[in-house]
Amino acid sequence: MTFCSRCGKQLVDDAHFCHNCGARTEIGIRKGVNYPPVEDLRDAFSKAGNEMDKAFTSAAQAVRDAFTNTGRTVKEACYGQTSVCPNCGDKNTPGASFCSKCGTKLP
């Protein structure tokens, strides 16, 4: 049974790196296992950053859409839905009884 010299977590017997903190183990040191090259890490972080940017952009759009839809739903719940005049097609304010454009009684 071996433990990490940095964080103390139990390791599998043939581990070259700690699964918890990433420290190189005694076995890894003895076998000469090196950390990944800086270029590999840089590429990995760049790809992760691009994926995070896509995720945050998508999440921001979803939040905007949710606020828009919620605002519309609350307005309709408080004031009723916008009435469309069957005669002229004009959109009238919620709760209107007559069309503001042509005076036709609204349904």
C-alpha positions in Angstrom: 0.0 0.0 0.0 1.5 3.3 -1.0 0.5 6.9 -0.3 1.2 10.2 -2.0 4.1 12.1 -0.4 2.4 15.4 -1.1 -1.3 14.9 -0.2 -1.3 11.6 1.6 -4.0 9.9 -0.6 -3.7 6.2 -1.1 -2.3 5.2 -4.5 -2.5 2.1 -6.7 0.8 0.3 -6.4 2.1 1.0 -9.8 1.0 4.7 -10.1 3.5 7.1 -11.6 1.4 10.2 -10.6 -1.1 10.8 -7.8 -4.7 10.7 -9.0 -5.6 13.4 -6.4 -3.0 16.1 -6.7 -0.9 15.1 -9.7 2.4 14.8 -7.9 4.9 12.3 -9.3 5.2 9.2 -7.1 8.4 7.6 -6.0 7.9 4.9 -8.6 7.4 7.6 -11.3 10.7 9.3 -10.2 12.6 6.0 -10.2 11.3 5.1 -13.6 12.2 8.5 -15.0 8.6 9.3 -16.0 8.4 13.0 -16.8 5.5 15.4 -16.6 3.7 16.0 -19.9 5.6 18.5 -22.1 4.6 22.2 -21.7 3.3 22.3 -25.3 0.8 19.4 -24.5 -0.4 21.2 -21.4 -0.7 24.5 -23.3 -2.8 22.8 -26.1 -5.0 21.1 -23.5 -5.7 24.3 -21.7 -6.3 26.1 -25.0 -8.8 23.4 -26.1 -10.5 23.5 -22.7 -10.7 27.3 -22.9 -12.4 27.1 -26.3 -14.9 24.6 -25.1 -15.7 26.7 -22.0 -16.2 29.8 -24.3 -18.7 27.8 -26.4 -20.5 26.5 -23.3 -20.7 30.0 -21.7 -21.9 31.6 -24.9 -24.6 28.9 -25.2 -25.6 29.3 -21.5 -25.8 33.1 -21.9 -28.1 32.7 -24.8 -30.3 30.2 -22.9 -30.5 32.6 -20.0 -31.4 35.5 -22.2 -34.1 33.4 -23.9 -35.4 32.3 -20.5 -35.7 35.9 -19.2 -37.5 37.0 -22.4 -40.0 34.1 -22.2 -40.5 34.6 -18.5 -41.1 38.3 -18.9 -43.7 37.6 -21.7 -45.4 35.0 -19.6 -45.6 37.2 -16.5 -46.9 40.1 -18.6 -49.6 37.9 -20.2 -50.5 36.5 -16.7 -50.9 40.0 -15.3 -52.5 41.8 -18.2 -53.8 39.1 -20.6 -52.5 38.3 -24.1 -52.1 40.8 -26.9 -55.3 41.0 -28.9 -55.1 40.8 -32.7 -57.9 42.6 -34.5 -59.8 40.2 -36.8 -60.7 43.1 -39.1 -57.3 44.9 -39.7 -54.8 42.5 -38.0 -53.4 45.3 -35.8 -52.0 44.1 -32.4 -53.7 45.8 -29.5 -52.7 46.2 -25.9 -53.6 43.4 -23.5 -57.1 43.7 -22.1 -58.3 46.0 -24.9 -62.0 45.6 -25.9 -61.8 47.5 -29.2 -59.1 47.9 -31.9 -57.2 51.1 -31.5 -56.7 51.3 -35.3 -60.1 50.5 -36.7 -62.5 50.4 -33.7 -63.7 46.8 -34.3 -64.8 44.9 -31.2 -62.1 42.5 -30.2 -62.9 38.9 -29.3 
